[in-house]
């Protein structure tokens, strides 16, 4: 728990509870969060930086199944590229 809090504080200056972060070696950051947290992070999406930020809005309708599928695909795709 403490590692995730420290990472949130370092990256965002704010703790983002109940948020999933996926950091990839090629500079993509995938974040699955609530609407309020996505709105907080939205300004960073449009910035032209060395990384690309992707926001996934949490969904109660399907218990985040589509978001988990996206995250797993991205993790697997990025992992298989480095092998």
PDB file of N, CA, C and O in Angstrom:
ATOM      1  N   UNK A   1       0.828  -1.200   0.000  1.00  0.00           N
ATOM      2  CA  UNK A   1       0.000   0.000   0.000  1.00  0.00           C
ATOM      3  C   UNK A   1       0.866   1.256   0.000  1.00  0.00           C
ATOM      4  O   UNK A   1       0.605   2.178  -0.772  1.00  0.00           O
ATOM      5  N   UNK A   2       1.866   1.309   0.828  1.00  0.00           N
ATOM      6  CA  UNK A   2       2.670   2.518   0.932  1.00  0.00           C
ATOM      7  C   UNK A   2       3.429   2.827  -0.357  1.00  0.00           C
ATOM      8  O   UNK A   2       3.630   3.996  -0.683  1.00  0.00           O
ATOM      9  N   UNK A   3       3.846   1.815  -1.085  1.00  0.00           N
ATOM     10  CA  UNK A   3       4.555   2.054  -2.345  1.00  0.00           C
ATOM     11  C   UNK A   3       3.666   2.768  -3.353  1.00  0.00           C
ATOM     12  O   UNK A   3       4.117   3.675  -4.052  1.00  0.00           O
ATOM     13  N   UNK A   4       2.417   2.365  -3.428  1.00  0.00           N
ATOM     14  CA  UNK A   4       1.516   3.015  -4.385  1.00  0.00           C
ATOM     15  C   UNK A   4       1.234   4.459  -3.979  1.00  0.00           C
ATOM     16  O   UNK A   4       1.136   5.334  -4.839  1.00  0.00           O
ATOM     17  N   UNK A   5       1.104   4.714  -2.689  1.00  0.00           N
ATOM     18  CA  UNK A   5       0.870   6.083  -2.215  1.00  0.00           C
ATOM     19  C   UNK A   5       2.064   6.962  -2.555  1.00  0.00           C
ATOM     20  O   UNK A   5       1.895   8.084  -3.032  1.00  0.00           O
ATOM     21  N   UNK A   6       3.267   6.462  -2.312  1.00  0.00           N
ATOM     22  CA  UNK A   6       4.482   7.216  -2.617  1.00  0.00           C
ATOM     23  C   UNK A   6       4.576   7.483  -4.120  1.00  0.00           C
ATOM     24  O   UNK A   6       4.939   8.586  -4.529  1.00  0.00           O
ATOM     25  N   UNK A   7       4.257   6.501  -4.931  1.00  0.00           N
ATOM     26  CA  UNK A   7       4.291   6.679  -6.386  1.00  0.00           C
ATOM     27  C   UNK A   7       3.281   7.734  -6.826  1.00  0.00           C
ATOM     28  O   UNK A   7       3.604   8.594  -7.646  1.00  0.00           O
ATOM     29  N   UNK A   8       2.081   7.678  -6.298  1.00  0.00           N
ATOM     30  CA  UNK A   8       1.064   8.683  -6.634  1.00  0.00           C
ATOM     31  C   UNK A   8       1.532  10.075  -6.239  1.00  0.00           C
ATOM     32  O   UNK A   8       1.403  11.021  -7.016  1.00  0.00           O
ATOM     33  N   UNK A   9       2.074  10.202  -5.036  1.00  0.00           N
ATOM     34  CA  UNK A   9       2.550  11.503  -4.573  1.00  0.00           C
ATOM     35  C   UNK A   9       3.670  12.022  -5.463  1.00  0.00           C
ATOM     36  O   UNK A   9       3.703  13.209  -5.788  1.00  0.00           O
ATOM     37  N   UNK A  10       4.588  11.145  -5.860  1.00  0.00           N
ATOM     38  CA  UNK A  10       5.720  11.551  -6.683  1.00  0.00           C
ATOM     39  C   UNK A  10       5.269  11.942  -8.093  1.00  0.00           C
ATOM     40  O   UNK A  10       5.728  12.948  -8.634  1.00  0.00           O
ATOM     41  N   UNK A  11       4.385  11.159  -8.680  1.00  0.00           N
ATOM     42  CA  UNK A  11       3.937  11.430 -10.042  1.00  0.00           C
ATOM     43  C   UNK A  11       2.960  12.598 -10.128  1.00  0.00           C
ATOM     44  O   UNK A  11       3.070  13.440 -11.019  1.00  0.00           O
ATOM     45  N   UNK A  12       2.006  12.646  -9.205  1.00  0.00           N
ATOM     46  CA  UNK A  12       0.895  13.575  -9.338  1.00  0.00           C
ATOM     47  C   UNK A  12       0.805  14.621  -8.229  1.00  0.00           C
ATOM     48  O   UNK A  12       0.073  15.602  -8.362  1.00  0.00           O
ATOM     49  N   UNK A  13       1.540  14.421  -7.141  1.00  0.00           N
ATOM     50  CA  UNK A  13       1.435  15.320  -6.008  1.00  0.00           C
ATOM     51  C   UNK A  13       0.123  15.134  -5.268  1.00  0.00           C
ATOM     52  O   UNK A  13      -0.326  16.033  -4.557  1.00  0.00           O
ATOM     53  N   UNK A  14      -0.488  13.975  -5.432  1.00  0.00           N
ATOM     54  CA  UNK A  14      -1.819  13.714  -4.894  1.00  0.00           C
ATOM     55  C   UNK A  14      -2.002  12.207  -4.814  1.00  0.00           C
ATOM     56  O   UNK A  14      -1.554  11.490  -5.708  1.00  0.00           O
ATOM     57  N   UNK A  15      -2.645  11.712  -3.775  1.00  0.00           N
ATOM     58  CA  UNK A  15      -2.925  10.289  -3.672  1.00  0.00           C
ATOM     59  C   UNK A  15      -4.185   9.969  -4.468  1.00  0.00           C
ATOM     60  O   UNK A  15      -5.198  10.657  -4.340  1.00  0.00           O
ATOM     61  N   UNK A  16      -4.121   8.939  -5.276  1.00  0.00           N
ATOM     62  CA  UNK A  16      -5.257   8.526  -6.091  1.00  0.00           C
ATOM     63  C   UNK A  16      -5.698   7.127  -5.666  1.00  0.00           C
ATOM     64  O   UNK A  16      -5.332   6.144  -6.312  1.00  0.00           O
ATOM     65  N   UNK A  17      -6.486   7.023  -4.579  1.00  0.00           N
ATOM     66  CA  UNK A  17      -6.921   5.700  -4.134  1.00  0.00           C
ATOM     67  C   UNK A  17      -7.851   5.048  -5.160  1.00  0.00           C
ATOM     68  O   UNK A  17      -8.523   5.732  -5.932  1.00  0.00           O
ATOM     69  N   UNK A  18      -7.875   3.736  -5.152  1.00  0.00           N
ATOM     70  CA  UNK A  18      -8.724   2.953  -6.057  1.00  0.00           C
ATOM     71  C   UNK A  18      -8.428   3.271  -7.516  1.00  0.00           C
ATOM     72  O   UNK A  18      -9.338   3.353  -8.341  1.00  0.00           O
ATOM     73  N   UNK A  19      -7.158   3.448  -7.824  1.00  0.00           N
ATOM     74  CA  UNK A  19      -6.725   3.771  -9.177  1.00  0.00           C
ATOM     75  C   UNK A  19      -5.692   2.748  -9.617  1.00  0.00           C
ATOM     76  O   UNK A  19      -4.823   2.355  -8.839  1.00  0.00           O
ATOM     77  N   UNK A  20      -5.791   2.320 -10.869  1.00  0.00           N
ATOM     78  CA  UNK A  20      -4.825   1.377 -11.427  1.00  0.00           C
ATOM     79  C   UNK A  20      -3.892   2.137 -12.355  1.00  0.00           C
ATOM     80  O   UNK A  20      -4.345   2.876 -13.228  1.00  0.00           O
ATOM     81  N   UNK A  21      -2.595   1.958 -12.169  1.00  0.00           N
ATOM     82  CA  UNK A  21      -1.586   2.556 -13.040  1.00  0.00           C
ATOM     83  C   UNK A  21      -0.844   1.439 -13.765  1.00  0.00           C
ATOM     84  O   UNK A  21      -0.432   0.455 -13.152  1.00  0.00           O
ATOM     85  N   UNK A  22      -0.678   1.599 -15.058  1.00  0.00           N
ATOM     86  CA  UNK A  22       0.150   0.698 -15.845  1.00  0.00           C
ATOM     87  C   UNK A  22       1.183   1.568 -16.550  1.00  0.00           C
ATOM     88  O   UNK A  22       0.840   2.376 -17.412  1.00  0.00           O
ATOM     89  N   UNK A  23       2.444   1.398 -16.180  1.00  0.00           N
ATOM     90  CA  UNK A  23       3.546   2.147 -16.777  1.00  0.00           C
ATOM     91  C   UNK A  23       4.296   1.209 -17.708  1.00  0.00           C
ATOM     92  O   UNK A  23       4.678   0.110 -17.305  1.00  0.00           O
ATOM     93  N   UNK A  24       4.509   1.625 -18.940  1.00  0.00           N
ATOM     94  CA  UNK A  24       5.208   0.783 -19.901  1.00  0.00           C
ATOM     95  C   UNK A  24       6.570   1.382 -20.238  1.00  0.00           C
ATOM     96  O   UNK A  24       6.785   2.585 -20.090  1.00  0.00           O
ATOM     97  N   UNK A  25       7.471   0.541 -20.686  1.00  0.00           N
ATOM     98  CA  UNK A  25       8.828   0.982 -21.006  1.00  0.00           C
ATOM     99  C   UNK A  25       8.874   1.980 -22.153  1.00  0.00           C
ATOM    100  O   UNK A  25       9.804   2.782 -22.236  1.00  0.00           O
ATOM    101  N   UNK A  26       7.885   1.940 -23.037  1.00  0.00           N
ATOM    102  CA  UNK A  26       7.897   2.827 -24.201  1.00  0.00           C
ATOM    103  C   UNK A  26       7.235   4.182 -23.922  1.00  0.00           C
ATOM    104  O   UNK A  26       6.981   4.949 -24.851  1.00  0.00           O
ATOM    105  N   UNK A  27       6.958   4.478 -22.660  1.00  0.00           N
ATOM    106  CA  UNK A  27       6.467   5.799 -22.305  1.00  0.00           C
ATOM    107  C   UNK A  27       4.969   5.967 -22.280  1.00  0.00           C
ATOM    108  O   UNK A  27       4.476   7.095 -22.289  1.00  0.00           O
ATOM    109  N   UNK A  28       4.236   4.886 -22.249  1.00  0.00           N
ATOM    110  CA  UNK A  28       2.780   4.968 -22.134  1.00  0.00           C
ATOM    111  C   UNK A  28       2.386   4.766 -20.679  1.00  0.00           C
ATOM    112  O   UNK A  28       2.933   3.906 -19.988  1.00  0.00           O
ATOM    113  N   UNK A  29       1.430   5.567 -20.225  1.00  0.00           N
ATOM    114  CA  UNK A  29       0.900   5.456 -18.873  1.00  0.00           C
ATOM    115  C   UNK A  29      -0.606   5.257 -19.000  1.00  0.00           C
ATOM    116  O   UNK A  29      -1.321   6.135 -19.483  1.00  0.00           O
ATOM    117  N   UNK A  30      -1.069   4.113 -18.569  1.00  0.00           N
ATOM    118  CA  UNK A  30      -2.496   3.795 -18.606  1.00  0.00           C
ATOM    119  C   UNK A  30      -3.038   3.928 -17.196  1.00  0.00           C
ATOM    120  O   UNK A  30      -2.480   3.355 -16.260  1.00  0.00           O
ATOM    121  N   UNK A  31      -4.126   4.683 -17.033  1.00  0.00           N
ATOM    122  CA  UNK A  31      -4.710   4.929 -15.724  1.00  0.00           C
ATOM    123  C   UNK A  31      -6.199   4.607 -15.784  1.00  0.00           C
ATOM    124  O   UNK A  31      -6.935   5.150 -16.609  1.00  0.00           O
ATOM    125  N   UNK A  32      -6.622   3.725 -14.905  1.00  0.00           N
ATOM    126  CA  UNK A  32      -8.045   3.393 -14.766  1.00  0.00           C
ATOM    127  C   UNK A  32      -8.516   4.012 -13.459  1.00  0.00           C
ATOM    128  O   UNK A  32      -8.055   3.633 -12.382  1.00  0.00           O
ATOM    129  N   UNK A  33      -9.442   4.969 -13.557  1.00  0.00           N
ATOM    130  CA  UNK A  33      -9.856   5.721 -12.377  1.00  0.00           C
ATOM    131  C   UNK A  33     -11.304   6.173 -12.502  1.00  0.00           C
ATOM    132  O   UNK A  33     -11.943   6.003 -13.540  1.00  0.00           O
ATOM    133  N   UNK A  34     -11.794   6.749 -11.427  1.00  0.00           N
ATOM    134  CA  UNK A  34     -13.152   7.282 -11.409  1.00  0.00           C
ATOM    135  C   UNK A  34     -13.220   8.562 -12.246  1.00  0.00           C
ATOM    136  O   UNK A  34     -12.198   9.109 -12.660  1.00  0.00           O
ATOM    137  N   UNK A  35     -14.433   9.017 -12.478  1.00  0.00           N
ATOM    138  CA  UNK A  35     -14.647  10.212 -13.305  1.00  0.00           C
ATOM    139  C   UNK A  35     -13.934  11.430 -12.721  1.00  0.00           C
ATOM    140  O   UNK A  35     -13.312  12.196 -13.457  1.00  0.00           O
ATOM    141  N   UNK A  36     -14.019  11.610 -11.422  1.00  0.00           N
ATOM    142  CA  UNK A  36     -13.402  12.760 -10.778  1.00  0.00           C
ATOM    143  C   UNK A  36     -11.879  12.741 -10.943  1.00  0.00           C
ATOM    144  O   UNK A  36     -11.264  13.775 -11.208  1.00  0.00           O
ATOM    145  N   UNK A  37     -11.291  11.584 -10.788  1.00  0.00           N
ATOM    146  CA  UNK A  37      -9.833  11.472 -10.925  1.00  0.00           C
ATOM    147  C   UNK A  37      -9.407  11.645 -12.390  1.00  0.00           C
ATOM    148  O   UNK A  37      -8.365  12.237 -12.668  1.00  0.00           O
ATOM    149  N   UNK A  38     -10.206  11.133 -13.310  1.00  0.00           N
ATOM    150  CA  UNK A  38      -9.899  11.326 -14.733  1.00  0.00           C
ATOM    151  C   UNK A  38      -9.968  12.806 -15.101  1.00  0.00           C
ATOM    152  O   UNK A  38      -9.148  13.293 -15.879  1.00  0.00           O
ATOM    153  N   UNK A  39     -10.948  13.523 -14.542  1.00  0.00           N
ATOM    154  CA  UNK A  39     -11.043  14.965 -14.794  1.00  0.00           C
ATOM    155  C   UNK A  39      -9.824  15.691 -14.227  1.00  0.00           C
ATOM    156  O   UNK A  39      -9.326  16.638 -14.836  1.00  0.00           O
ATOM    157  N   UNK A  40      -9.345  15.253 -13.070  1.00  0.00           N
ATOM    158  CA  UNK A  40      -8.150  15.827 -12.450  1.00  0.00           C
ATOM    159  C   UNK A  40      -6.921  15.614 -13.339  1.00  0.00           C
ATOM    160  O   UNK A  40      -6.063  16.491 -13.440  1.00  0.00           O
ATOM    161  N   UNK A  41      -6.840  14.451 -13.980  1.00  0.00           N
ATOM    162  CA  UNK A  41      -5.667  14.098 -14.790  1.00  0.00           C
ATOM    163  C   UNK A  41      -5.776  14.536 -16.248  1.00  0.00           C
ATOM    164  O   UNK A  41      -4.772  14.525 -16.960  1.00  0.00           O
ATOM    165  N   UNK A  42      -6.953  14.918 -16.710  1.00  0.00           N
ATOM    166  CA  UNK A  42      -7.185  15.247 -18.116  1.00  0.00           C
ATOM    167  C   UNK A  42      -6.208  16.278 -18.686  1.00  0.00           C
ATOM    168  O   UNK A  42      -5.760  16.102 -19.819  1.00  0.00           O
ATOM    169  N   UNK A  43      -5.857  17.339 -17.966  1.00  0.00           N
ATOM    170  CA  UNK A  43      -4.910  18.306 -18.545  1.00  0.00           C
ATOM    171  C   UNK A  43      -3.568  17.685 -18.951  1.00  0.00           C
ATOM    172  O   UNK A  43      -2.905  18.181 -19.861  1.00  0.00           O
ATOM    173  N   UNK A  44      -3.178  16.625 -18.293  1.00  0.00           N
ATOM    174  CA  UNK A  44      -1.905  15.975 -18.625  1.00  0.00           C
ATOM    175  C   UNK A  44      -1.995  15.139 -19.894  1.00  0.00           C
ATOM    176  O   UNK A  44      -0.967  14.827 -20.495  1.00  0.00           O
ATOM    177  N   UNK A  45      -3.200  14.769 -20.313  1.00  0.00           N
ATOM    178  CA  UNK A  45      -3.373  13.934 -21.504  1.00  0.00           C
ATOM    179  C   UNK A  45      -2.952  14.683 -22.764  1.00  0.00           C
ATOM    180  O   UNK A  45      -2.335  14.107 -23.660  1.00  0.00           O
ATOM    181  N   UNK A  46      -3.282  15.945 -22.826  1.00  0.00           N
ATOM    182  CA  UNK A  46      -3.054  16.724 -24.039  1.00  0.00           C
ATOM    183  C   UNK A  46      -1.657  17.326 -24.139  1.00  0.00           C
ATOM    184  O   UNK A  46      -1.327  17.946 -25.150  1.00  0.00           O
ATOM    185  N   UNK A  47      -0.850  17.159 -23.131  1.00  0.00           N
ATOM    186  CA  UNK A  47       0.499  17.726 -23.136  1.00  0.00           C
ATOM    187  C   UNK A  47       1.411  16.914 -24.041  1.00  0.00           C
ATOM    188  O   UNK A  47       1.278  15.694 -24.136  1.00  0.00           O
ATOM    189  N   UNK A  48       2.320  17.583 -24.691  1.00  0.00           N
ATOM    190  CA  UNK A  48       3.286  16.922 -25.561  1.00  0.00           C
ATOM    191  C   UNK A  48       4.551  16.651 -24.748  1.00  0.00           C
ATOM    192  O   UNK A  48       5.438  17.500 -24.658  1.00  0.00           O
ATOM    193  N   UNK A  49       4.619  15.481 -24.171  1.00  0.00           N
ATOM    194  CA  UNK A  49       5.727  15.088 -23.302  1.00  0.00           C
ATOM    195  C   UNK A  49       6.406  13.849 -23.877  1.00  0.00           C
ATOM    196  O   UNK A  49       6.062  13.377 -24.960  1.00  0.00           O
ATOM    197  N   UNK A  50       7.369  13.339 -23.133  1.00  0.00           N
ATOM    198  CA  UNK A  50       8.066  12.119 -23.527  1.00  0.00           C
ATOM    199  C   UNK A  50       7.229  10.872 -23.280  1.00  0.00           C
ATOM    200  O   UNK A  50       7.633   9.765 -23.636  1.00  0.00           O
ATOM    201  N   UNK A  51       6.073  11.051 -22.675  1.00  0.00           N
ATOM    202  CA  UNK A  51       5.189   9.928 -22.392  1.00  0.00           C
ATOM    203  C   UNK A  51       3.789  10.249 -22.894  1.00  0.00           C
ATOM    204  O   UNK A  51       3.450  11.409 -23.127  1.00  0.00           O
ATOM    205  N   UNK A  52       2.990   9.218 -23.055  1.00  0.00           N
ATOM    206  CA  UNK A  52       1.610   9.363 -23.508  1.00  0.00           C
ATOM    207  C   UNK A  52       0.703   8.835 -22.408  1.00  0.00           C
ATOM    208  O   UNK A  52       0.831   7.684 -21.991  1.00  0.00           O
ATOM    209  N   UNK A  53      -0.212   9.673 -21.937  1.00  0.00           N
ATOM    210  CA  UNK A  53      -1.128   9.318 -20.867  1.00  0.00           C
ATOM    211  C   UNK A  53      -2.464   8.888 -21.455  1.00  0.00           C
ATOM    212  O   UNK A  53      -3.033   9.584 -22.296  1.00  0.00           O
ATOM    213  N   UNK A  54      -2.966   7.730 -21.005  1.00  0.00           N
ATOM    214  CA  UNK A  54      -4.253   7.194 -21.452  1.00  0.00           C
ATOM    215  C   UNK A  54      -5.144   7.030 -20.225  1.00  0.00           C
ATOM    216  O   UNK A  54      -4.740   6.405 -19.244  1.00  0.00           O
ATOM    217  N   UNK A  55      -6.343   7.582 -20.274  1.00  0.00           N
ATOM    218  CA  UNK A  55      -7.278   7.477 -19.160  1.00  0.00           C
ATOM    219  C   UNK A  55      -8.404   6.504 -19.500  1.00  0.00           C
ATOM    220  O   UNK A  55      -8.992   6.564 -20.580  1.00  0.00           O
ATOM    221  N   UNK A  56      -8.687   5.618 -18.570  1.00  0.00           N
ATOM    222  CA  UNK A  56      -9.799   4.684 -18.692  1.00  0.00           C
ATOM    223  C   UNK A  56     -10.767   4.973 -17.552  1.00  0.00           C
ATOM    224  O   UNK A  56     -10.393   4.900 -16.381  1.00  0.00           O
ATOM    225  N   UNK A  57     -11.993   5.297 -17.891  1.00  0.00           N
ATOM    226  CA  UNK A  57     -13.013   5.618 -16.891  1.00  0.00           C
ATOM    227  C   UNK A  57     -13.578   4.334 -16.299  1.00  0.00           C
ATOM    228  O   UNK A  57     -14.035   3.455 -17.030  1.00  0.00           O
ATOM    229  N   UNK A  58     -13.544   4.228 -14.967  1.00  0.00           N
ATOM    230  CA  UNK A  58     -14.069   3.032 -14.310  1.00  0.00           C
ATOM    231  C   UNK A  58     -15.547   2.869 -14.615  1.00  0.00           C
ATOM    232  O   UNK A  58     -16.286   3.848 -14.721  1.00  0.00           O
ATOM    233  N   UNK A  59     -15.965   1.620 -14.754  1.00  0.00           N
ATOM    234  CA  UNK A  59     -17.344   1.312 -15.117  1.00  0.00           C
ATOM    235  C   UNK A  59     -17.931   0.307 -14.139  1.00  0.00           C
ATOM    236  O   UNK A  59     -17.398  -0.790 -13.968  1.00  0.00           O
ATOM    237  N   UNK A  60     -19.024   0.683 -13.504  1.00  0.00           N
ATOM    238  CA  UNK A  60     -19.703  -0.239 -12.592  1.00  0.00           C
ATOM    239  C   UNK A  60     -20.584  -1.220 -13.361  1.00  0.00           C
ATOM    240  O   UNK A  60     -20.926  -2.286 -12.849  1.00  0.00           O
ATOM    241  N   UNK A  61     -20.950  -0.858 -14.588  1.00  0.00           N
ATOM    242  CA  UNK A  61     -21.871  -1.688 -15.366  1.00  0.00           C
ATOM    243  C   UNK A  61     -21.304  -3.073 -15.651  1.00  0.00           C
ATOM    244  O   UNK A  61     -22.024  -4.068 -15.571  1.00  0.00           O
ATOM    245  N   UNK A  62     -20.022  -3.141 -15.982  1.00  0.00           N
ATOM    246  CA  UNK A  62     -19.416  -4.432 -16.297  1.00  0.00           C
ATOM    247  C   UNK A  62     -18.282  -4.784 -15.333  1.00  0.00           C
ATOM    248  O   UNK A  62     -17.433  -5.619 -15.646  1.00  0.00           O
ATOM    249  N   UNK A  63     -18.272  -4.148 -14.165  1.00  0.00           N
ATOM    250  CA  UNK A  63     -17.226  -4.358 -13.154  1.00  0.00           C
ATOM    251  C   UNK A  63     -15.832  -4.151 -13.741  1.00  0.00           C
ATOM    252  O   UNK A  63     -14.885  -4.853 -13.386  1.00  0.00           O
ATOM    253  N   UNK A  64     -15.723  -3.189 -14.631  1.00  0.00           N
ATOM    254  CA  UNK A  64     -14.451  -2.802 -15.264  1.00  0.00           C
ATOM    255  C   UNK A  64     -13.863  -3.878 -16.168  1.00  0.00           C
ATOM    256  O   UNK A  64     -12.664  -3.851 -16.444  1.00  0.00           O
ATOM    257  N   UNK A  65     -14.660  -4.811 -16.631  1.00  0.00           N
ATOM    258  CA  UNK A  65     -14.150  -5.899 -17.463  1.00  0.00           C
ATOM    259  C   UNK A  65     -13.472  -5.363 -18.719  1.00  0.00           C
ATOM    260  O   UNK A  65     -12.398  -5.838 -19.087  1.00  0.00           O
ATOM    261  N   UNK A  66     -14.077  -4.387 -19.380  1.00  0.00           N
ATOM    262  CA  UNK A  66     -13.480  -3.828 -20.599  1.00  0.00           C
ATOM    263  C   UNK A  66     -12.167  -3.113 -20.280  1.00  0.00           C
ATOM    264  O   UNK A  66     -11.209  -3.204 -21.047  1.00  0.00           O
ATOM    265  N   UNK A  67     -12.122  -2.409 -19.158  1.00  0.00           N
ATOM    266  CA  UNK A  67     -10.890  -1.728 -18.768  1.00  0.00           C
ATOM    267  C   UNK A  67      -9.788  -2.727 -18.437  1.00  0.00           C
ATOM    268  O   UNK A  67      -8.642  -2.543 -18.849  1.00  0.00           O
ATOM    269  N   UNK A  68     -10.121  -3.780 -17.698  1.00  0.00           N
ATOM    270  CA  UNK A  68      -9.134  -4.798 -17.380  1.00  0.00           C
ATOM    271  C   UNK A  68      -8.621  -5.462 -18.650  1.00  0.00           C
ATOM    272  O   UNK A  68      -7.428  -5.740 -18.775  1.00  0.00           O
ATOM    273  N   UNK A  69      -9.524  -5.715 -19.591  1.00  0.00           N
ATOM    274  CA  UNK A  69      -9.125  -6.314 -20.862  1.00  0.00           C
ATOM    275  C   UNK A  69      -8.130  -5.408 -21.586  1.00  0.00           C
ATOM    276  O   UNK A  69      -7.118  -5.883 -22.101  1.00  0.00           O
ATOM    277  N   UNK A  70      -8.413  -4.115 -21.628  1.00  0.00           N
ATOM    278  CA  UNK A  70      -7.506  -3.151 -22.261  1.00  0.00           C
ATOM    279  C   UNK A  70      -6.157  -3.135 -21.567  1.00  0.00           C
ATOM    280  O   UNK A  70      -5.119  -3.165 -22.228  1.00  0.00           O
ATOM    281  N   UNK A  71      -6.160  -3.089 -20.242  1.00  0.00           N
ATOM    282  CA  UNK A  71      -4.903  -3.063 -19.487  1.00  0.00           C
ATOM    283  C   UNK A  71      -4.095  -4.336 -19.702  1.00  0.00           C
ATOM    284  O   UNK A  71      -2.880  -4.273 -19.888  1.00  0.00           O
ATOM    285  N   UNK A  72      -4.759  -5.494 -19.677  1.00  0.00           N
ATOM    286  CA  UNK A  72      -4.055  -6.756 -19.900  1.00  0.00           C
ATOM    287  C   UNK A  72      -3.466  -6.822 -21.306  1.00  0.00           C
ATOM    288  O   UNK A  72      -2.340  -7.285 -21.492  1.00  0.00           O
ATOM    289  N   UNK A  73      -4.233  -6.355 -22.296  1.00  0.00           N
ATOM    290  CA  UNK A  73      -3.724  -6.351 -23.675  1.00  0.00           C
ATOM    291  C   UNK A  73      -2.504  -5.449 -23.807  1.00  0.00           C
ATOM    292  O   UNK A  73      -1.526  -5.819 -24.456  1.00  0.00           O
ATOM    293  N   UNK A  74      -2.555  -4.262 -23.193  1.00  0.00           N
ATOM    294  CA  UNK A  74      -1.426  -3.341 -23.263  1.00  0.00           C
ATOM    295  C   UNK A  74      -0.205  -3.904 -22.542  1.00  0.00           C
ATOM    296  O   UNK A  74       0.917  -3.801 -23.039  1.00  0.00           O
ATOM    297  N   UNK A  75      -0.423  -4.492 -21.382  1.00  0.00           N
ATOM    298  CA  UNK A  75       0.686  -5.080 -20.633  1.00  0.00           C
ATOM    299  C   UNK A  75       1.306  -6.231 -21.418  1.00  0.00           C
ATOM    300  O   UNK A  75       2.529  -6.357 -21.481  1.00  0.00           O
ATOM    301  N   UNK A  76       0.474  -7.056 -22.007  1.00  0.00           N
ATOM    302  CA  UNK A  76       0.977  -8.211 -22.772  1.00  0.00           C
ATOM    303  C   UNK A  76       1.674  -7.745 -24.037  1.00  0.00           C
ATOM    304  O   UNK A  76       2.737  -8.264 -24.379  1.00  0.00           O
ATOM    305  N   UNK A  77       1.092  -6.764 -24.748  1.00  0.00           N
ATOM    306  CA  UNK A  77       1.687  -6.271 -25.987  1.00  0.00           C
ATOM    307  C   UNK A  77       3.041  -5.636 -25.716  1.00  0.00           C
ATOM    308  O   UNK A  77       3.994  -5.869 -26.459  1.00  0.00           O
ATOM    309  N   UNK A  78       3.133  -4.850 -24.676  1.00  0.00           N
ATOM    310  CA  UNK A  78       4.393  -4.178 -24.338  1.00  0.00           C
ATOM    311  C   UNK A  78       5.418  -5.181 -23.866  1.00  0.00           C
ATOM    312  O   UNK A  78       6.601  -5.055 -24.184  1.00  0.00           O
ATOM    313  N   UNK A  79       4.981  -6.190 -23.101  1.00  0.00           N
ATOM    314  CA  UNK A  79       5.890  -7.207 -22.593  1.00  0.00           C
ATOM    315  C   UNK A  79       6.439  -8.099 -23.690  1.00  0.00           C
ATOM    316  O   UNK A  79       7.601  -8.501 -23.646  1.00  0.00           O
ATOM    317  N   UNK A  80       5.598  -8.413 -24.683  1.00  0.00           N
ATOM    318  CA  UNK A  80       6.053  -9.280 -25.761  1.00  0.00           C
ATOM    319  C   UNK A  80       6.963  -8.555 -26.739  1.00  0.00           C
ATOM    320  O   UNK A  80       7.757  -9.195 -27.429  1.00  0.00           O
ATOM    321  N   UNK A  81       6.861  -7.215 -26.813  1.00  0.00           N
ATOM    322  CA  UNK A  81       7.747  -6.449 -27.693  1.00  0.00           C
ATOM    323  C   UNK A  81       9.182  -6.461 -27.189  1.00  0.00           C
ATOM    324  O   UNK A  81      10.116  -6.422 -27.991  1.00  0.00           O
ATOM    325  N   UNK A  82       9.375  -6.515 -25.862  1.00  0.00           N
ATOM    326  CA  UNK A  82      10.713  -6.467 -25.311  1.00  0.00           C
ATOM    327  C   UNK A  82      11.382  -7.829 -25.304  1.00  0.00           C
ATOM    328  O   UNK A  82      12.589  -7.923 -25.080  1.00  0.00           O
ATOM    329  N   UNK A  83      10.608  -8.901 -25.548  1.00  0.00           N
ATOM    330  CA  UNK A  83      11.192 -10.255 -25.564  1.00  0.00           C
ATOM    331  C   UNK A  83      11.743 -10.618 -26.900  1.00  0.00           C
ATOM    332  O   UNK A  83      12.266 -11.718 -27.074  1.00  0.00           O
TER     333      UNK A  83
END
